[in-house]
Amino acid sequence: MRGEGVYLWDASGKRYLDFSGSAAVNFIGHGVPEIAAAMAAQAQQLEFAHSSQFVTPVAEEYAQELLDFAGENFQDGCVYFTCGGSESIETALKLARQYQVEIGQPKRYQIISRGQSYHGSTLGALSVSGNKRRREMYLPMVREFEHVTFPYCYRCAYDCTDSCRNCGQEYAADLERAIEEANGEAAAFIFEPVSGATLGAVVPPPGYLQSVAETCRRHGVLLIADEVMTGMGRTGRNFAVEHWDVAPDIVVTAKGLSSGYAPLGAVIATKKVTDAIANGSGAFLHGFTYNSHPISLAAGRAVLKHLQREKLVQAADSSQEGSTASRLTQALQSLNTLDTVGEVRGIGLLWGVEFVADKIAKKPFPPEMNFASRVGQAAAARGLLVYPMQGCVDGISGDHLLLAPPAVITTEQIDWAVEQLSAAIEEAGKP
Ligand SMILES: Cc1ncc(COP(=O)(O)O)c(C=O)c1O
């Protein structure tokens, strides 16, 4: 098997266009030689040293570059490197708890999250995730905190007709209610700025995230943005929260961070959070053996350099005329004419296509029909890779696809991919 640009070839030599960046991982394209070279050079210099004994130059330099990339809000903050999204989420949850203890708030331990969310597969991450299918079996093993409602405009609980412009505030108010009911025990609120796999690229209405951020500040609750999927340029901003001018206390990122070239995740914390620990007990009580693994960091650092040099964040900006993302936005609109497509939604290079059995009533397909998987299989047979999911309506029913191509995709490749996807959707609808 091999990869180059937007293509993957399987063991038999069949070529696939990677229209979902695997699982929204690959942002810079497959097979970029300079990333492999940077990893090899690091391996020759130093393959590994434990972070309790040494801070490596690659960790120090890359952390500073990431803080700069994350912007002013993270100036003089710290970066904690892990091997992926779930490890980073665990880290962020514990960091939030330790912060509260360090500032004299030991009662605060609850992490409030949103229903229909996904934050990872480890038990801590599952406890704050709302994805029914991925968590139900493990529920007896996890500590449960409140999951609040969230704006999913296509299926708005308030039946609004203004894309949740007004009722976004009702959803934000639900967080305030949950914090108040937690009775001084809420430590943090975690959210995906744009919903990832569980809902398929649902973009929040204007004002909602700003209100959420303001509510957290007012109540002394840390704001954790899970940008595992949306970070590192995927939505056309370095981090998706920038679309709404929200300044989280902690940002978690992975996937696009290394674009898949090595297992890598990062927790980026503001000075406020890290100072509390530095000026308190002095050490974060947490760690994995492979924190700050030099070869993964060399990969991530080379990816960051590459995406900045090639202006890939700009390519992913769907609001910029002529950008790759604006061409993708335009091309995807043609799917709206299909009888089984309920909504095409998204931002930048992160898009969702929701399927319905009845377009007017927005009625989903019966879950046992596995409609999204059928589309995924029909697309793969045509040489197109997409990311099918189920459960967007209520955690069980509702079929959708996630699309997240590498930012190097060309106009011709976009047109070909959408054509194949359209045909695959029609095929899946046939008995
Ligand atoms: C928003 C979000 N958070 C966390 C995770 C977990 O990341 P990982 O699979 O790297 O552990 C994912 C994975 O899909 C994700 O989309």
The ligand as an SDF file (V2000), in Angstrom:
LIG
                    3D

 16 16  0  0  0  0  0  0  0  0999 V2000
  -13.2110   15.7600   18.1500 C   0  0  0  0  0  0  0  0  0  0  0  0
  -12.4180   14.5450   18.4900 C   0  0  0  0  0  0  0  0  0  0  0  0
  -11.8610   14.4270   19.6990 N   0  0  0  0  0  0  0  0  0  0  0  0
  -11.1280   13.3530   20.0460 C   0  0  0  0  0  0  0  0  0  0  0  0
  -10.9170   12.3150   19.1670 C   0  0  0  0  0  0  0  0  0  0  0  0
  -10.0890   11.1300   19.5680 C   0  0  0  0  0  0  0  0  0  0  0  0
   -8.8710   11.1540   18.8910 O   0  0  0  0  0  0  0  0  0  0  0  0
   -8.0160    9.8110   18.6800 P   0  0  0  0  0  0  0  0  0  0  0  0
   -8.8310    8.9010   17.8240 O   0  0  0  0  0  0  0  0  0  0  0  0
   -6.7480   10.3080   18.0280 O   0  0  0  0  0  0  0  0  0  0  0  0
   -7.7430    9.2330   20.0160 O   0  0  0  0  0  0  0  0  0  0  0  0
  -11.4960   12.3850   17.8850 C   0  0  0  0  0  0  0  0  0  0  0  0
  -11.3180   11.2790   16.9250 C   0  0  0  0  0  0  0  0  0  0  0  0
  -12.0210   11.1480   15.9590 O   0  0  0  0  0  0  0  0  0  0  0  0
  -12.2440   13.5220   17.5330 C   0  0  0  0  0  0  0  0  0  0  0  0
  -12.8140   13.6580   16.3270 O   0  0  0  0  0  0  0  0  0  0  0  0
  1  2  1  0
  2  3  1  0
  2 15  2  0
  3  4  2  0
  4  5  1  0
  5  6  1  0
  5 12  2  0
  6  7  1  0
  7  8  1  0
  8  9  2  0
  8 10  1  0
  8 11  1  0
 12 13  1  0
 12 15  1  0
 13 14  2  0
 15 16  1  0
M  END
$$$$
